[in-house]
Amino acid sequence: MSYHEGGAWYPEGGYQKMTDAFVKAFDAQGGELLLNTEVKKIIVEKGKAQGVELKDGRKIKIKQSPKTPPIIHKHANQKPNTINHISEEAEKRYSEILSPMVGIFSIKPSAETKPFVEKGVIVEKGQIIGIIETMRIKNEIKAETKCRMIDIFINDSEPVEYGQPLFLVEYL
């Protein structure tokens, strides 16, 4: 991220870079981007969106439902979900820190500085561990409890989705 004179933050390389990253991620998931296309209505069956009907009469059905990543739990103070492949003991010691929003993830305050965290470091409660920029607003991601960084799933300046795992931590 770079600083813009006047106090506004913007993505390094400009906003087109952010748009390009979202389109690339969308394409990688099998999405099709239609430009200058008006939607007449959303097709709903059994209470779930199944596609769209376009103003020109075309109907586009969803090929597959969006997938939610497996979640150990969302926050350190919430009760963990049960996951078959993780033992109860591991579930108590380890947790994924999930993205609380959609945006562009930054592991460091600026291109010239060191990352907020690295694998293996101990993080204190309230310590900044990353930033997610959404609509020109930089949102700090802070550790909710003392923990050790086991893994970092996202590279600097990559787009993230709500609920996407960012880190794997071990509670201390």
C-alpha positions in Angstrom: 0.0 0.0 0.0 1.1 3.5 -0.7 0.2 6.8 1.0 -1.6 9.4 -1.1 -1.1 13.1 -0.4 -4.2 14.3 1.5 -4.5 11.4 3.8 -6.2 8.7 1.6 -4.7 5.3 1.2 -4.7 3.6 -2.2 -3.4 0.2 -3.5 0.1 0.3 -4.9 -0.2 0.3 -8.6 -3.7 2.0 -8.5 -7.3 0.8 -8.0 -7.2 -1.1 -11.4 -4.7 -3.5 -9.8 -7.3 -4.3 -7.0 -10.0 -4.8 -9.6 -7.7 -7.0 -11.7 -6.9 -9.1 -8.6 -10.6 -9.6 -7.8 -11.3 -10.6 -11.5 -8.4 -13.0 -11.4 -9.7 -14.7 -8.2 -13.2 -14.8 -9.6 -12.0 -16.4 -12.9 -9.9 -18.9 -10.9 -13.0 -20.1 -9.1 -14.8 -20.7 -12.5 -16.8 -17.4 -12.5 -17.8 -15.6 -15.7 -17.8 -11.8 -15.7 -20.4 -10.1 -17.8 -20.0 -6.4 -18.5 -22.8 -4.0 -19.4 -25.4 -6.7 -18.6 -28.6 -5.9 -16.7 -30.1 -8.4 -14.3 -33.9 -8.6 -14.5 -34.3 -10.9 -11.5 -32.5 -13.5 -9.3 -33.8 -17.0 -9.7 -34.6 -18.5 -6.3 -35.5 -22.2 -5.8 -36.2 -23.7 -2.3 -35.1 -20.5 -0.7 -31.6 -20.4 -2.4 -30.4 -18.3 -5.3 -29.9 -20.6 -8.3 -29.1 -18.1 -11.0 -30.2 -14.9 -12.7 -32.5 -13.9 -15.5 -31.0 -11.1 -17.6 -32.9 -8.3 -19.1 -32.3 -9.7 -22.6 -34.1 -12.9 -21.6 -31.1 -15.2 -21.0 -31.0 -17.3 -17.9 -27.8 -18.2 -16.2 -27.8 -21.0 -13.7 -25.3 -21.4 -10.9 -22.9 -24.2 -11.8 -21.9 -24.9 -8.2 -22.7 -23.3 -4.9 -20.1 -21.0 -3.4 -17.9 -22.9 -1.0 -17.1 -21.8 2.5 -13.7 -22.8 3.8 -13.6 -25.2 6.7 -13.5 -23.2 9.9 -12.1 -24.3 13.2 -13.7 -21.2 14.8 -14.0 -17.5 14.0 -12.6 -15.9 17.1 -10.6 -17.0 20.1 -13.5 -16.3 22.5 -16.1 -18.3 20.5 -16.9 -22.0 20.9 -15.1 -24.0 18.2 -17.0 -25.9 15.6 -16.6 -29.6 15.5 -14.3 -30.8 12.6 -13.8 -34.5 12.1 -10.1 -34.4 11.1 -9.0 -32.4 14.1 -8.7 -33.9 17.6 -10.4 -32.2 20.6 -7.0 -31.5 22.0 -5.7 -29.8 18.8 -9.0 -27.9 18.5 -8.3 -26.3 21.9 -4.7 -25.4 21.1 -5.0 -24.3 17.4 -7.2 -21.9 15.6 -7.5 -20.2 12.2 -7.8 -16.5 12.3 -10.4 -15.6 9.5 -10.8 -12.6 7.4 -13.6 -10.4 8.9 -14.2 -8.8 5.6 -13.6 -8.7 1.8 -10.6 -6.6 0.7 -6.9 -6.6 0.0 -4.7 -8.2 2.7 -1.4 -6.6 3.7 1.1 -8.4 6.0 3.2 -5.2 6.4 2.4 -1.5 6.9 4.1 -0.5 3.6 6.3 -2.1 0.9 9.5 -0.9 2.5 8.8 -2.2 6.0 9.0 -5.6 7.8 5.9 -7.7 8.1 3.7 -7.4 11.2 4.2 -11.1 11.9 6.2 -14.1 10.7 5.8 -17.8 11.2 7.0 -18.9 14.6 6.7 -15.5 16.4 4.7 -15.0 19.6 2.0 -12.5 19.2 0.5 -10.6 22.2 -3.2 -9.9 22.6 -4.1 -6.7 20.7 -1.0 -6.8 18.5 -1.6 -5.8 14.8 -1.1 -8.9 12.7 -2.3 -7.6 9.3 -4.4 -5.0 7.5 -7.3 -5.4 5.1 -8.1 -2.5 2.9 -11.7 -2.1 1.8 -13.0 0.9 0.0 -9.8 3.0 0.7 -10.1 2.3 4.4 -7.3 0.3 6.1 -8.7 -2.0 8.8 -6.3 -3.4 11.3 -6.5 -7.1 12.2 -5.5 -7.6 15.8 -4.7 -10.8 17.8 -7.6 -11.5 20.2 -5.3 -13.5 22.5 -1.6 -14.4 23.1 -0.6 -17.0 20.5 2.2 -18.3 18.3 2.0 -17.9 14.5 2.1 -21.4 13.0 1.2 -20.5 9.4 0.3 -17.6 7.2 -2.1 -18.6 4.4 -2.2 -15.3 2.4 0.6 -13.4 0.6 0.9 -9.6 0.9 -1.4 -7.6 -1.4 -3.7 -10.6 -2.2 -7.5 -10.2 -2.2 -9.3 -12.0 0.6 -12.9 -13.0 1.1 -15.0 -12.8 4.3 -14.4 -15.9 6.4 -11.2 -16.9 4.5 -8.4 -18.3 6.7 -5.5 -15.8 7.1 -3.4 -17.5 9.8 -3.1 -20.7 11.8 -2.2 -19.9 15.4 -1.4 -21.9 18.6 -2.9 -20.5 21.8 -0.4 -19.9 24.6 
